[in-house]
Amino acid sequence: MQEIEDAAKACVCGNLRKASRAITQFYDKQLGPSGITITQLALLRTISIGNSSTISKISKDMYMDRTTLTRNLDLLKKQDFIKIESSSDKRKRIVTLTNRGKAQITKALPLWERAQGVIIEKFGKGNWREINTGLKEISNIARFN
């Protein structure tokens, strides 16, 4: 039984998922007044950065499976934050931000900045830089192996 407990405590995946759930709940609470979640804000920012992106590219950029991504994009489309259109290549769909989506990012950004500031202040800038680098490395290891 101790072996199972030790494995659970040491599990990279389990610990990252636990931290991810905790930080997601924190950001969602902070973003509450904006009416969107951190996942929705991240998607809107990704779409904004790429101007117009295909669903496949967004999926790759967000490390998100297409089913989950499609479900999240449908919610953003219903709120008129994005539009999804066919491209000249019928196999691809193009996602673009609407004016309402741009306004939503503007509304949520100060709340995100405040949440980000709290975490970095309490965790420490140096600690954040170090863990951020480590998280990128872990993501690359998982993605390319």
C-alpha positions in Angstrom: 0.0 0.0 0.0 2.9 2.4 0.8 4.3 1.8 -2.7 1.0 3.0 -4.3 0.9 6.0 -2.1 4.6 6.9 -2.9 3.9 6.5 -6.6 0.9 8.8 -6.4 2.8 11.4 -4.5 5.7 11.3 -7.0 3.6 11.1 -10.2 4.5 13.9 -12.6 1.1 13.7 -14.4 -1.0 13.5 -11.2 0.8 16.5 -9.6 0.6 18.6 -12.7 -3.1 17.8 -13.1 -3.8 18.7 -9.5 -1.9 22.0 -9.8 -3.7 22.7 -13.1 -7.1 22.1 -11.5 -6.2 24.4 -8.6 -4.9 27.2 -10.7 -7.8 26.9 -13.1 -10.3 27.3 -10.3 -8.3 30.3 -9.0 -8.3 32.1 -12.4 -11.9 31.2 -13.1 -12.9 32.8 -9.8 -10.9 35.9 -10.6 -12.3 36.1 -14.1 -15.9 35.6 -12.9 -17.0 39.2 -13.4 -16.0 39.0 -17.0 -18.3 36.1 -17.7 -15.7 33.8 -19.2 -13.4 31.1 -17.9 -9.6 31.0 -18.2 -10.0 28.3 -20.8 -12.2 30.6 -22.9 -9.8 33.5 -22.4 -6.9 31.3 -23.5 -8.7 30.2 -26.6 -9.8 33.8 -27.5 -6.1 35.0 -27.0 -4.8 32.1 -29.2 -7.3 32.9 -31.9 -6.5 36.7 -31.6 -2.7 36.1 -31.9 -3.2 34.0 -35.0 -5.7 36.4 -36.5 -7.5 33.6 -38.3 -6.6 30.0 -37.5 -7.7 26.6 -38.5 -9.2 24.3 -35.8 -6.2 22.0 -36.3 -3.7 24.7 -35.6 -5.6 25.9 -32.5 -5.7 22.3 -31.3 -2.0 21.9 -31.8 -1.1 25.3 -30.2 -3.3 24.6 -27.2 -2.3 20.9 -26.8 -6.1 20.2 -26.8 -7.8 17.3 -28.5 -10.2 18.3 -31.3 -13.3 17.0 -29.5 -12.7 19.2 -26.4 -11.6 22.1 -28.6 -14.8 21.9 -30.8 -17.0 21.8 -27.7 -15.2 24.9 -26.3 -15.3 26.7 -29.7 -19.1 26.0 -30.0 -19.6 27.8 -26.7 -17.6 30.8 -27.8 -19.5 30.8 -31.1 -22.9 30.8 -29.3 -21.8 33.9 -27.4 -20.8 35.5 -30.7 -17.1 35.8 -29.6 -15.9 33.9 -32.7 -17.1 32.8 -36.1 -16.2 29.5 -37.7 -16.3 29.4 -41.5 -15.3 26.9 -44.2 -12.2 27.6 -46.2 -11.4 27.1 -49.8 -10.1 23.7 -48.6 -13.4 22.1 -47.5 -11.5 19.9 -45.0 -10.5 23.0 -43.0 -12.5 25.4 -41.0 -11.3 28.9 -40.1 -11.8 30.4 -36.7 -11.8 34.2 -36.3 -12.5 36.6 -33.5 -15.5 38.8 -33.7 -15.6 42.4 -32.4 -17.6 41.1 -29.5 -14.8 38.6 -28.8 -12.2 41.3 -29.0 -14.2 43.3 -26.5 -14.5 40.3 -24.2 -10.7 39.9 -24.1 -10.4 43.6 -23.3 -12.9 43.2 -20.5 -11.2 40.0 -19.1 -7.6 41.1 -19.4 -7.4 43.4 -16.3 -8.9 40.6 -14.2 -6.4 38.1 -15.6 -3.5 40.6 -14.9 -4.6 40.9 -11.3 -4.8 37.1 -10.9 -1.5 36.7 -12.6 0.1 39.3 -10.3 -1.2 37.6 -7.2 0.2 34.3 -8.2 3.6 35.6 -9.3 3.9 37.9 -6.2 3.2 35.1 -3.8 5.2 32.4 -5.7 8.1 34.7 -6.6 9.2 36.0 -10.0 12.4 33.8 -10.0 10.4 30.7 -9.0 7.9 31.5 -11.8 10.6 31.9 -14.5 12.1 28.6 -13.4 8.9 26.6 -13.3 7.6 28.2 -16.5 10.8 27.0 -18.3 10.4 23.6 -16.7 6.7 23.3 -17.8 7.7 24.1 -21.4 10.4 21.4 -21.3 7.9 18.9 -19.8 5.3 19.7 -22.5 7.9 19.2 -25.2 9.1 15.9 -23.8 5.5 14.7 -23.6 4.6 16.0 -27.0 7.5 14.7 -29.0 8.0 11.2 -27.3 
